[in-house]
Amino acid sequence: MSDVFIRSAEYAGLLTYNGSGFQANSVQFDRIDGWNLGDGDQHFVGDFN
């Protein structure tokens, strides 16, 4: 495992493992491009390597 997707009602973030712990790689508030982050969103897990 090298990345972890985290989510709250208004935030989405990606944590990346750096060998000794996780660091925030990206944190988005309210919107990601045209996607308005909200409570009703669904997320599906996949390995896209």
DSSP file (Angstrom, degrees, kcal/mol; ACC not computed):
  #  RESIDUE AA STRUCTURE BP1 BP2  ACC     N-H-->O    O-->H-N    N-H-->O    O-->H-N    TCO  KAPPA ALPHA  PHI   PSI    X-CA   Y-CA   Z-CA
    1    1 A M              0   0    0      0, 0.0     3,-0.1     0, 0.0     0, 0.0   0.000 360.0 360.0 360.0 131.4    0.0    0.0    0.0
    2    2 A S        +     0   0    0      1,-0.3    15,-3.3    14,-0.1     2,-0.4   0.592 360.0  43.0-126.5 -23.2    1.4    3.4   -0.9
    3    3 A D  E     -A   16   0A   0     13,-0.2     2,-0.4    19,-0.1    -1,-0.3  -0.960  56.2-165.5-129.6 146.4   -1.6    5.8   -1.1
    4    4 A V  E     -A   15   0A   0     11,-2.6    11,-3.1    -2,-0.4     2,-0.5  -0.996  13.0-145.9-131.0 127.0   -4.7    6.3    1.0
    5    5 A F  E     -A   14   0A   0     -2,-0.4     2,-0.3     9,-0.2     9,-0.2  -0.807  20.7-170.5 -89.9 127.2   -7.8    8.2   -0.1
    6    6 A I  E     -A   13   0A   0      7,-2.6     7,-2.5    -2,-0.5     2,-0.3  -0.889   4.1-175.9-120.0 152.3   -9.4   10.1    2.8
    7    7 A R  E     +A   12   0A   0     -2,-0.3     2,-0.2     5,-0.2     5,-0.2  -0.999  16.5 170.1-151.7 140.9  -12.8   11.8    2.8
    8    8 A S        -     0   0    0      3,-2.4    30,-0.1    -2,-0.3    -2,-0.0  -0.740  59.0 -80.8-129.9-175.2  -15.1   14.0    4.8
    9    9 A A  S    S+     0   0    0     -2,-0.2    32,-0.1     1,-0.2    31,-0.1   0.868 127.6  16.5 -59.1 -37.9  -18.3   15.8    3.8
   10   10 A E  S    S+     0   0    0     28,-0.1    20,-3.3    29,-0.1     2,-0.3   0.503 119.6  64.0-115.3  -7.3  -16.4   18.8    2.3
   11   11 A Y  E     - B   0  29A   0     18,-0.2    -3,-2.4    19,-0.1     2,-0.3  -0.890  48.3-175.3-122.7 150.0  -12.8   17.5    1.9
   12   12 A A  E     +AB   7  28A   0     16,-2.0    16,-3.3    -2,-0.3     2,-0.3  -0.991  16.8 173.6-136.4 141.2  -11.0   14.8   -0.1
   13   13 A G  E     -AB   6  27A   0     -7,-2.5    -7,-2.6    -2,-0.3     2,-0.5  -0.973  27.0-141.6-147.3 160.8   -7.4   14.0    0.2
   14   14 A L  E     -AB   5  26A   0     12,-2.7    11,-3.2    -2,-0.3    12,-1.4  -0.987  16.1-162.2-125.5 120.1   -4.7   11.6   -0.8
   15   15 A L  E     -AB   4  24A   0    -11,-3.1   -11,-2.6    -2,-0.5     2,-0.4  -0.856   7.6-157.6-100.2 136.3   -2.0   10.5    1.7
   16   16 A T  E     -AB   3  23A   0      7,-2.7     7,-2.1    -2,-0.4     2,-0.4  -0.949  16.3-126.5-117.2 133.9    1.2    9.0    0.3
   17   17 A Y  E     - B   0  22A   0    -15,-3.3     5,-0.2    -2,-0.4    -2,-0.0  -0.646  20.5-172.0 -78.6 128.7    3.5    6.7    2.2
   18   18 A N        -     0   0    0      3,-3.0    -1,-0.1    -2,-0.4     4,-0.1   0.212  56.1 -88.5-108.7  14.5    7.1    8.0    2.2
   19   19 A G  S    S+     0   0    0      2,-0.3     3,-0.1   -17,-0.1    -2,-0.1   0.035 124.1  41.3 103.8 -26.7    8.8    5.0    3.8
   20   20 A S  S    S-     0   0    0      1,-0.5     2,-0.3     0, 0.0    -3,-0.1   0.463 125.7 -30.1-128.4  -8.9    8.4    6.2    7.4
   21   21 A G  S    S-     0   0    0     -5,-0.1    -3,-3.0     2,-0.0    -1,-0.5  -0.972  73.7 -68.3 174.8-176.7    4.9    7.5    7.5
   22   22 A F  E     -B   17   0A   0     -2,-0.3     2,-0.3    -5,-0.2    -5,-0.2  -0.739  37.5-172.0 -98.4 145.8    2.1    9.2    5.5
   23   23 A Q  E     -B   16   0A   0     -7,-2.1    -7,-2.7    -2,-0.3     2,-0.4  -0.975  35.6 -98.4-132.3 150.7    2.2   12.7    4.2
   24   24 A A  E     +B   15   0A   0     -2,-0.3    -9,-0.2    -9,-0.2     3,-0.1  -0.541  37.9 174.8 -69.9 120.6   -0.6   14.7    2.5
   25   25 A N  E    S+     0   0A   0    -11,-3.2     2,-0.3    -2,-0.4   -10,-0.2   0.800  71.0   0.0 -92.2 -38.4   -0.1   14.6   -1.3
   26   26 A S  E     -B   14   0A   0    -12,-1.4   -12,-2.7     2,-0.0     2,-0.4  -0.964  58.4-174.4-154.9 134.4   -3.3   16.4   -2.2
   27   27 A V  E     -B   13   0A   0     -2,-0.3     2,-0.4   -14,-0.2   -14,-0.2  -0.993  10.2-170.4-132.3 126.3   -6.1   18.0   -0.2
   28   28 A Q  E     -B   12   0A   0    -16,-3.3   -16,-2.0    -2,-0.4     2,-0.5  -0.932   7.8-153.1-118.9 139.8   -9.2   19.4   -1.9
   29   29 A F  E     -B   11   0A   0     -2,-0.4     2,-2.5     2,-0.3   -18,-0.2  -0.954  67.2 -27.0-114.1 130.0  -12.0   21.5   -0.4
   30   30 A D  S    S+     0   0    0    -20,-3.3     7,-2.5    -2,-0.5     2,-0.3  -0.211 123.6  36.8  72.2 -48.2  -15.6   21.7   -1.7
   31   31 A R  E     -C   36   0B   0     -2,-2.5     2,-0.5     5,-0.2    -2,-0.3  -0.987  48.2-164.5-140.4 145.9  -14.8   20.9   -5.4
   32   32 A I  E >  S-C   35   0B   0      3,-2.2     3,-2.6    -2,-0.3     2,-0.2  -0.938  78.9 -58.1-123.3 105.9  -12.6   18.7   -7.5
   33   33 A D  T 3  S-     0   0    0     -2,-0.5     0, 0.0     1,-0.3     0, 0.0  -0.439 124.3 -14.7  51.4-118.1  -12.9   20.3  -11.0
   34   34 A G  T 3  S+     0   0    0     -2,-0.2     2,-0.7    -3,-0.1    -1,-0.3   0.462 113.4 105.0 -90.1  -0.9  -16.7   20.0  -11.7
   35   35 A W  E <   -C   32   0B   0     -3,-2.6    -3,-2.2     1,-0.0     2,-0.8  -0.725  60.1-152.8 -86.6 114.4  -17.4   17.5   -8.8
   36   36 A N  E     -C   31   0B   0     -2,-0.7    -5,-0.2    -5,-0.2     2,-0.1  -0.783  21.2-130.7 -86.5 109.2  -19.1   19.2   -5.9
   37   37 A L        +     0   0    0     -7,-2.5     2,-0.3    -2,-0.8   -28,-0.1  -0.365  41.5 158.5 -63.6 134.4  -18.1   17.2   -2.8
   38   38 A G    >   -     0   0    0    -30,-0.1     3,-1.3    -2,-0.1   -28,-0.1  -0.954  54.6 -97.6-153.2 170.4  -21.1   16.3   -0.7
   39   39 A D  T 3  S+     0   0    0     -2,-0.3    -1,-0.1     1,-0.2   -29,-0.1   0.802 115.0  57.2 -60.4 -32.9  -22.5   13.9    2.0
   40   40 A G  T 3  S+     0   0    0    -31,-0.1    -1,-0.2     2,-0.0    -3,-0.0   0.432  77.8 122.5 -85.0   1.4  -24.3   11.7   -0.6
   41   41 A D    <   -     0   0    0     -3,-1.3     2,-0.4   -32,-0.1    -4,-0.0  -0.288  49.5-147.8 -65.5 147.3  -21.2   10.8   -2.7
   42   42 A Q        -     0   0    0      2,-0.0     2,-0.4     0, 0.0    -2,-0.0  -0.893   8.2-158.8-113.7 148.3  -20.2    7.2   -3.2
   43   43 A H        -     0   0    0     -2,-0.4     2,-0.4     2,-0.0     0, 0.0  -0.978   1.9-162.0-129.1 140.6  -16.7    5.9   -3.6
   44   44 A F        -     0   0    0     -2,-0.4     2,-0.3     2,-0.0    -2,-0.0  -0.968  16.7-131.9-124.0 139.1  -15.5    2.6   -5.1
   45   45 A V        +     0   0    0     -2,-0.4     2,-0.3     2,-0.0    -2,-0.0  -0.694  33.9 156.7 -94.1 139.1  -12.1    1.1   -4.5
   46   46 A G        -     0   0    0     -2,-0.3     2,-0.6     2,-0.0    -2,-0.0  -0.985  41.0-127.4-154.1 158.7   -9.9   -0.2   -7.4
   47   47 A D        +     0   0    0     -2,-0.3    -2,-0.0     1,-0.1     0, 0.0  -0.940  27.4 177.9-109.9 108.1   -6.3   -0.9   -8.2
   48   48 A F              0   0    0     -2,-0.6    -1,-0.1     1,-0.2    -2,-0.0  -0.170 360.0 360.0-108.7  38.0   -5.5    1.0  -11.5
   49   49 A N              0   0    0      0, 0.0    -1,-0.2     0, 0.0    -2,-0.0   0.466 360.0 360.0 -79.4 360.0   -1.8    0.2  -11.9
